[in-house]
Amino acid sequence: MPAKVDMDKIVSLCKRRGFIFPSSEIYGGLASCWDYGPVGVELKRNVKEAWWKAIVQDRDDVVGLDTSIMMHPGIWAASGHIDNFTDPLVECKSCHLRWRADAVEGKKCPNCGGELTEPRMFNLMFKTFMGPVEEEASMVYLRPETAQGIFVNFENVVTTSRKKLPLGIAQIGKSFRNEITPGNFIFRTREFEHMELEYFVKPGTDEKWLDYWVKERFDWYVKLGIRKENLRLRQHGKDELAHYARDCYDIEYLFPMGWSELEGIANRGDFDLTQHAKHSGKELSYYDAEAGEKYVPYVIEPSAGVDRSVLAFLVDAYDEEEIEGEKRTVLHLHRSLAPIKVAVLPLSRNEKLTPLAKEVFNKLCPNFVTDYDDSQSIGRRYRRQDEIGTPFCVTIDFESLEDKQVTIRERDSLAQIRVPIGELKKVIEAKLKGEAFDASTLWATRQK
Ligand code: ATP
């Protein structure tokens, strides 16, 4: 399996098979904006659901939240985004293109060779206006992270959830950053989705919890099929830490363009709650009944990008194999992430097969995300399902009409077993939970 695949191959597969399309394509596209197609949207939902299940639903110390994208502008003054969320930029005096100062060597524009201005700070937050009048007083920002919506609701959540510390509050939602150098497909875009957890702990226990979350998050990617050798941890140097962070680790992935950040896990100390208390005039602290003391909790923040995770899962799953002299492209996606779980494929469009194939489809469809395809040769249909990472294909052939059995083909091993239609749902359920794909089950007979 290649350690790395070309980004072009991923982009082209995504377009060809309906994962991801360039946004506004019929109008010539819009730079670095992408639309998720029919199978892409399923994959993206599965990534978010896997995160939500692991972070919120499988634990009793984390609750969820869904806050608004536009918030009081004072929040961004308190968080430091108005002052600090900036990149130094230079502008070309002749073609007016802007460049990140640290990405340009010398004083000449990389595009036209023109003279560059001195660096100026450029804020990465998008601005818009709320209400009918476009004036300074009605200006709001589109959030560049979901975290602040969590901090400003800390009090609401603690009082209504009646939970003790350590307590996590999790959120998934859109964020917007006017990135200067977006690119590498969905790796860096100006509109993207965040999956963020703010885990509030007693000061003094923060280092222990940082270690805990770094390990949890690393293991999450591995459990969902990312090869360990393609992941690594990198601790931020003191000079590199964001203004709010006491310590920070990046989980990096070996993307086609090299090792790059997949997720950041930061110890934010009490920076955010203290700032919001100062700016809002509301006390934001926690009364620890057991210890009989009041304090401002520290926060550990694992912050991941949905789109960047989708890209990592796609890259890691991508493979080109040769099977009996024929090339096949396959996505070895973890079964819980695969957009389509099972495809029902009648051997041909023969009118005798269709009713039984439809009957099988109707049985499976309410239970699993199921595709029905009778369009081309069976070989081409298998190839299509391999390319979108469908773990199981169910084939209905003429024998099925007689013995009421169908063939299940497994994506990775290409093994096939024959199963009575009455058992099909149960079998697929078990296989999707990870049961071995072999003929050991009583009624299944292995096919050559
Ligand atoms: P980078 O250094 O790559 O700009 P960051 O350190 O600014 O990222 P954070 O603010 O820590 O990123 O955001 C957490 C996660 O959100 C990142 O690890 C990444 O997965 C995702 N993310 C951040 N910015 C973008 C973006 N412009 N496009 C897509 N995903 C992003």
Boltz pocket constraint, residues with backbone or C-beta under 6 A from the ligand:
constraints:
  - pocket:
      binder: B
      contacts: [[A, 144], [A, 145], [A, 177], [A, 179], [A, 186], [A, 187], [A, 188], [A, 189], [A, 190], [A, 191], [A, 192], [A, 193], [A, 194], [A, 261], [A, 262], [A, 263], [A, 264], [A, 303], [A, 304], [A, 305], [A, 306], [A, 307], [A, 308], [A, 309]]
      max_distance: 6.0
